[in-house]
Amino acid sequence: MVVSTFDDPRPARMLSVDGVENDFDNLTFPVTTYTIDESMCTYVQSKNTLVLADRNAHTVYMFDTVKGAYTAVTNENIQEPRCCCVGPGDTVLVCSMNKKSIVHLSVDDGDIVGTYPVDMTLPYSICVSNEGTRLAVSNCAGGLKQLQLYKISPTMS
């Protein structure tokens, strides 16, 4: 498993099912120690890619864990990126909190595949079902908390 950290110079760690922690020894992360809620990550296993959303830099980093290289993805549609998850076809879906949307990224080159508006304030967390047919998005708006489910169409995957 890959987990996000905070108050640690390593923004992501590997965790075995036995609870053993390991570092990404081959990666050089941006020189930032994130506080809570400033970064989140996911791992695209088939592409050996660690994806790190940096909320304050409005950037999504894609680290090739084999080569040790990374791509920094910035775009006007990526504003306060929060949670990210593996999407259809080994792509990545990222909550763009200030744009009230989900940004769909290609892992291979960091290109934006699409941007999908969501009808909620401050989209925060996202996940895709095991079958890859459903998308769940929740928000962090006090008093207006929502959980929305979407069907993933074949054209998205």
C-alpha positions, 0 to 999 in steps of 0.5 A: 500500500502507499500512504500519504504523510504529513509533518514528514519530509517524505510525503508518501510511504509504502506500507506492507500488509504486515505493517512494515514501512518503506521509503521510495529510495529511488525518488527525490521529492520536492523540498516540502514538508506538508502539513495535514491536508496539503497533499494526498497520493495514490499509486498506479501499480501497472505504470510504477507511478506515484501520484502526489497532489500538492494543494498549495502549489496547484500541482499534481506530481507524477513520479516514475518509481523505476526511473526516479524522474517526475512530471509536474502537471499544472493547469488552470483546471487544477486548483487546490487538488485534493484526493486522487485515485487510479481511474479507468485504463490506469489514468488518474482522477483528481479532485480540483477543489476550487474548480468544483470538478474532477480532472482526469489525467493520463499517467503516461504524459500527464496530459488532461484527458478531461475535466468533469464538473461536480454539483457540490462545493469543495470536492475533497475525496474520490474513489473508483469501484473495483470494477471500474464502473462507479465513481464516488466523490465527497466534499468537505463543506461544513453543513453541506456535506455530500456524497455523490455516485457517478456511473463511469461511461465506456467513453471515459475509460 
